[in-house]
Amino acid sequence: MTHFGDRLSDATRRCKTPLCMGIDPHSEMIPALFGDATAPAGSDAAIRAIDDFSMACVEQAIGKVPAIKPQAAFFERYGPAGMQILQNIGRVAIDANLLVIMDAKRGDIGSTSSAYAAGWIGHDAPFPSDALTINPWLGIDALDPFLKRADESNSGLFVLNRTSNPGAGDLQDQIVDGQPIYQHLATLLAPLVAKRDGKQGSSSLGIVAGATWPEEARALRATLPTAPFLIPGFGAQGAGPEQATSGLIRGKHGWEGGLVNSTRGLIFPKTAACAGSLAAWQSVIASNIDQSKAVLNSTL
């Protein structure tokens, strides 16, 4: 593989969008045409519905968006069969030239982090990915095993920095030595980010910066000019396109410097809930992707 930052730049330019499709198979939201996803967890019926729906989402993403972001928790809850689906999603997407951002938010220390890194980072990992979300709040040294594995496999990392949830500020906004803690974290990450810049100017080490905090995203961009931003919160979580793109960079080919994630807005539109056929569902999802791309591009 080439450098993750370069792959990300190429993918966003090729698709002409920073839009990322989140894949969170909420069982109660999966349309009935895929089967009974609300059947008992682990049952053949539930697994089959979740598998068919998740793969259908991946197929709709191919060629339209640069990346998908499966949320590991929604597969873990179904045990080994659910994790098999997650593994398959990663392999199918990578083979189709989609970037896979595994949203597993792993984080620990020492050998435990090394084990997490081996399991989740790289195309040859058991759960293959191009990048992994990680939790830095045990300290910067806890990132070392993840950085080592990512460097060795030309993969990326997205460090939780300023998250999109309403309660994020309970800790992240606390002022220490005149600055909020999330800004202290960005300052600590800055030399690690710069050390991993690719040929196209984007680092392989990025951050999670929620769309619901646009002023903070602009401040973080000033501290981390080459870090790719993974931006949750667009659409269903309340952030509009201007907020979602506030931490991105205007490039010659459109928005660059990260990915704007949309999950419910892309894969669970109300108009798809009662689709009577797979073709009808595919048409709605494709239209939704096009509309979301147009909305983000309208802010250029």
Beta strands, then each sheet from edge to edge (+ up, - down):
strand 1: 19-23
strand 2: 67-70
strand 3: 99-106
strand 4: 131-134
strand 5: 156-162
strand 6: 175-176
strand 7: 179-180
strand 8: 205-209
strand 9: 229-231
strand 10: 249-251
strand 11: 254-256
strand 12: 258-262
sheet 1: 1+ 2+ 3+ 4+ 5+ 8+ 9+ 12+ 1+
sheet 2: 6+ 7-
sheet 3: 10+ 11-
end
